[in-house]
Amino acid sequence: MLSVVLPSGTRVCLIRRGEQVTALRDECTHQGMPLSAGEVLPDGTIECPWHGARFDCVTGQVRRGPAEDDVAVLTVLVAGTQVLVGEPPAGQVPPPGQR
């Protein structure tokens, strides 16, 4: 995992599992703590270290509480050695096939 800040000021957690790179907003929806301080588990979830909420690394969906809301997923394009991250339109999370 890698925590980065976009030019807009949005904190992003980049996650690499094998050859796949995904990006989630680096903020647990439970209490706003940075997900990048947690860990990626073998089942493909990221666990917040503060209260144990888990989110799917690809879809951002809550897999275990106490969080109730999904984490926003950002678009990712890997171009050579660069990882380009874009924000989805306000209030929208792109479907899994379009990241």
C-alpha positions, 0 to 999 in steps of 0.5 A: 500500500502507498498513501498519496495526495492528489493535486485536489488534496484528496488522500488516496490509498494505492493498493497493489495485489500481484499485477493489479493496482487499485485506489481507494479514498484513504479514509475509513468511512467509520471515523475518517482514519487513514486506511493506508495505516492498515493492512491488506489481508489475503482475502482481498480486503483492507482492514482499518487498524483503528476499529477493524472495519474491512473494505474490498480492495477492488470495489470499496464495499464494506466487508465488516463493520463497524463501518456502514458506508463503502469507501470511494473507489478512484480510477487507475491507469498504469502506464509503464512505470507511472500510476495515474489516478483520477477521481470519479464524478462527485458521489459516484463510484465507477463499476468494477470493470471501469477502473 
